[in-house]
Amino acid sequence: MGTMCPTGIFPSMGRAAAMIEMMSHGFMQRALAAGLIIGALCAMVSVFVVLKRLSFIGSGISHSAFGGMALGALFGINPTLSAMVYCVAVALLIGWLSRGGGVSEDVGIGVVFATSMAIGVVALGYAEGYTVDLFSYLFGSILAVSRADVILAGITLALVSATVFLLFKELLAYCFDEEWARVRGINTRLVQDTLLVLLAVTVVVSIKLLGIILVAALLVIPGAIGRGVADNYRGQMAVSIMSALVSVLAGLFISYRFDVASGAAVTLVAALLFVLSVAWARGRT
């Protein structure tokens, strides 16, 4: 009688063994730590992105990071640092254009997005030695996550969490009804700029794991899941964070087990959770 594969009898044991093997690698430990931090970070900001319908801004800022990184490569500056400065400037510019620049928000985002990508392409033409590294930022790379990246992500999460905690009511008021918030004496201009800066910083620190192309998804999907499932704002925050953490855990496992891009795997898991949340929400009505 032939020997039957143990994983065929106990598939859960096979998955557990694969998980243990995955976590035996240092790069996967760093990727998991960074992924969980980034998942919580994106999910926290995602709640406000969805409430205020800023998904296009998230996409615009994430793609603008390409221009900032390309400029950093051209001038010999750390790409993460150059992207951070560039994206914060882009976010504040979008806020200014939408408030008093005489340009509608979607037009301003489109112009800044297209200009940033063009700047990135031109800069890459003069920084050919950095092209391969920069392309890893487009799609994300587990192997690119270093201990410094994990520390940076942790510091960013702490700062963003503190800001959200201190301005939670103001952020909710601004996202729910900007006019009402202004009547209540809230400095909506400051709140808008703060939210845009939080969004820009979150994008930059998330890029190495998820990539520029996919980071915008994690800035929208968790918040959309929370809004569809939870009945109050704090519940939305909790559900958003939990869905992001599950997406990262499952996505990294799928990435390791089936040798697919980590950012794509995380995003696909998040999309599946969104579909399930929509089906569940419809089942309640």
N, C-alpha and C positions, 0 to 999 in steps of 0.2 A: 504494500500500500504506500502510495506516495506521501510525502510530508506536506501537510497543508500549511500555507503561509499564515503565521500568527496574526498578521495585520488583516488578513481576510476574515479570521474568526472574530477578532476584537479590533475593529477599525478605530475605536477610540484610543486603544493602546498605541496603535500605529501613529495616530495624530499626536499623542502625547510624546512619543519617542522623537518624532520629527521636531516638535517644539523644543524639547530638551537639546537636541542636536543643534537647532538654530541658535539657541541662546548660549551655546558653548563658544560661539565666535564673538570676539571683541567688537567687530564692526557691527554685528547685529544687536549687541547690547547697547551700543551707542545709538544706533538707528531707532531702537525701541524707545529708549529714554527721550531722544529728541522728538520722535513721532508722537509720544503721549503728551509731551509738553506743547508741541505745536498744535496738536489736535485740540487740546483744551483752549489754547490761545485763539485759534481761528474760530472755534465754536462760540467763545465768549463775544467776540466782535461780530460774529455772524448774526446773533440775535438782533443787534441794532441795524445791521445791513439789511436784513429782511424787513424789519419794521419800517424803516425809512425808505425802502426800495432803492438801495444803493448798489445793487448787484453790478450794474454797468460801471460804476466808479471803481469797484473792487477789481473788475477785469481790466479797466484802463490803467490803474496804478500798477497792477501786477505785470502787465506788458511793458509799462514804462520803465520798470526795473531793468529791462534788457538794455535800454539806452544808458542808464546809470552805470551798469556793470561794464559795458563796452567802453565808456569814457574812463572808467577806472583802469581798465586794461591798457588803454591808449597812453594814459599819463603815469602809469606805474603805481597806481593807488590800489589798495585792497578793494576788490570788487564789491564785497559786502558793505564796506564803509561808504564807497562812492554811491552805491545803489540806495543806501539808507538816506544819505543827504539829498540825493536826486529825487527820490520818491516822496520824501517829506515836502520838498519844494513843489513838486507836481501836485500833491494833495492840497496844499495851501493855495496854489494857483487856481485849481479847479474850484475851491471854495470861494475865492475872490471873484472869479468869473461868474459864478452862479448867483452871487449876491449883488455886485455892482458893476460888473464889466459889460453889461448890456448884451450878454450872450446867454442863451439858454443852457441849462446844465448839460444836456446830452450833446449839444454842439461843442461846448467847451471840452468835454471829455474826449469826444472824437478827434478834435484838433490836437489836443495834448498827446493822446495815444498815438496817433499817426506820426506826429513830429518826433516823439521819443523813439519809436521804432526806426524811423529814418536816420536819426542821430546814431542809433546803435549800429545800423548797417554801415554807415559811413565810417564810424570809428573802428569797426571790425576790419575794414579795408586797410587800415593803417596799423593794426595790431594783430597780424596774422598768427603770431606765436601763441596767442591766447585763445584762438578760435575754438579749439577742442574743449578747453576748460569752460568756456562760456556756454557751449552747447549743452554741457552737463547741467547748467542752470535752467535750460529750457524745459527739460523733462525730469529733472531730479535724479539723484544718485545716492543710494545708501552708502556706497563706499566713500563718498565725499564728506560724509558726516564725521567731524572730528570731535574731540573732547571740548575744544574751544567753542564749537558750534552748540554743543549741548549746554555749556555754561551760559552762552549768550542767550539761548532760547529760554533758559530758566530765569535769568535776570529780566528778560523782556516780559515773561509771564507774570513775574512778581510786580513789575511796574504797571503793566496793563490792568492786572487784577486790582491793584490799589486804586488806580484811577477810576475804574468802573465802580468799585465799592463806594468811593467818595462822591461820585457824580451820577450814581445810578438813577435817582429820581429825575435829575435834570436831563439826562440822556433819554430816558423814557418819555418825558414830556416833549422834548424836541422831536423825537422820532414819531410820536403819536399825533401831535398837532403843534406845528411850529408857531402858528399865530397865537394859540392859546398860551403856549409857553412864554412868548414875548409879553403878552398881557399880564401874566403872573410875575413879571419882573425878572425872568431868566435871561441871561445874556446868551441869546441863541447863536450869535456870531462866534463867541468863545467856545460854546458847546460844539458847534459844527466843526470848527477848526481842530478841537481836541479829538473828536471822533475821526476826522480825516487823518490826523497824525497817527492815532492808534492803528488805523487801517493800514497806513503806509508802513509803519514799523512791523506790524504783523506779517505783511506780505514779504518783506525783505528777509526776515528770519525764517520764514517758512519755505523759501525757494529751494534751498539745497536738498531737502527731502522730497518735496512734491514737484518742484519745477515751476517755472513761470507760467507755463500753459495750464497747469492743473490746480495751482494754488487758489485761483478764483473760485473753483468749485467748492472747496472746503470753507470758503468765506460765505457761501450761500446755502448749501445743502443742509448742514446741521441746524442752522436757524430756521429753515423751512420745515424741517422735521419737528422741531420744538413747537413752532407755531401751530402746526397741524394736530399735534397730539396733546399738548398741555393746555390748561384752562386759564392760567395766569402767567404773568411775566417771569416770576421766579421759577415757576415750573418749566417755562420755555427755556430758560437758561440751563436748568439741570438736564433736561432732555437733550438739548443741543450738545452739551459737553459730553454726555454719556454716548450719544450716537457717534460723535467724532472719535472718542476713545475706542469704541468697538470697531469703527472703520479702520483706524490705524492698526490695531492689533490683528484683525482679520486680514487686512491688506498686506501687512508685512509678512504674515505667515504664507499667504498665497504667493507673494513675490518670491520668497525663499524657496518654497516647495515646487513651484512651477516655472521659475526663472523668467518672471515677467517684470516689467518696470514697476518699481514700488509706488510711485505717484499715481500711475494709472490704476493699479490694484486698489489702493486706498480710495480713490475716487469712485471706482465701480462699486465697491462695497457700500460706500455712502449713498450712491444713487439707488442701489437695491433697497437700502433701509428707507429711503425717501418714498419709493414706490409702495413698500409695505405700509408705511405710515399713512399714505394717501388712501390705500385700501381699507386700513383700519378705521380711519376717520369717516370714510363713507359708510362703513358698516355700522357706525354709531348713530348715523342720522336716519 
